[in-house]
Amino acid sequence: MSHESTPPPTPGLLPSPSKKNPSNVVVIGSAAAVVVAVVATGIAVSGSRDGAAEPGPTVTVTEVATPDDAPVVAEDDARPAAEESGDGVYGLSEPVAYGNDVEVSLSKFSRGTSSDYASPGNTPYAKFTIKIVNGSDESVNADELSVNCAYGDEGKEGDAIFDEGLDGLPETRILAGRSLSVVWACELPKDQQYLQVEVAPDYESKTAVFTGNVK
């Protein structure tokens, strides 16, 4: 029985063992490094948003407000307080507290007519009492009080009335914790009811506007 014999390999033609291409190793290693870097970056960003991880420098720079946003925030913080943000208009009998702890109120409204010797004379007027309460730690000059009146739909100026018992502002000081009442009158024709009284307790305070009808 004959057997076929495999001819011996020809010298010099033996298959050489496979070798890894060095360039492929470098490429694969670089790709793996990029994937790791991307994953690490994603974790850092996610952690910075959830507050569980310390944000990296890149994330911190991204979240910092730009200089253009700063004035908007500053303007929001600089808004006036609620008590100062209104239009400053109150009812005739509504007390008003000023920022320096001084309170002003009007009361005891009545009508009358000035005498022949008054200034101005024979003029119908509305009379009322102005009470000033000094709740501050310093004295207040009563003669710094300013009072102006207007009446009617067109806001015509109502002159102050100086007559017997209507002597204007006293030249005294209102000590801390004390109060002072001043009787005041201003022109108000008999056919008019709407009265506007503007009061400021001193030169530095804002003017409060008291409005309403006087019967």
C-alpha angles and dihedrals in degrees: 000000000000123000124203110232123211110238113241116257115273111251112257095023100083111128110254118228115266116262128201115246107243091214091057091052091053093048094049092046091050093049091051090051091051092051091050091049092050092049091047091050092050091052092050093051094045091048092051091053095047092046091233097110135042108261117241122238092263094053092046093053091048094053098046113105115251120242089252090064095051098079091052092055091044091052091051091051092046095057114127120258120266095256090055098043099073127091093258095241119136140169119271093254098036115114117231124208116205127209093257092061093258118134126202128191137171125218146150097053117191140154131241146145125249121241127252090262096048127104105268097016129216091011125144111236146174115236125201143157122251113206120197118193115192108208094164129098093247134064121258125218108236092203090064090068112113123203126182129172137201132175142194132029092294094051098238113189115258113212119229112251120228112191141125106319090010102089101150123233122352118235095233139111124247105221123218111284093014133106138212132202122207125189110223136178134188135182116282118163116227092245092055128079107168112093130182120195121187116199135180119175094212143358095272101047125090118253119257118209117216115195138178147104124293114206 
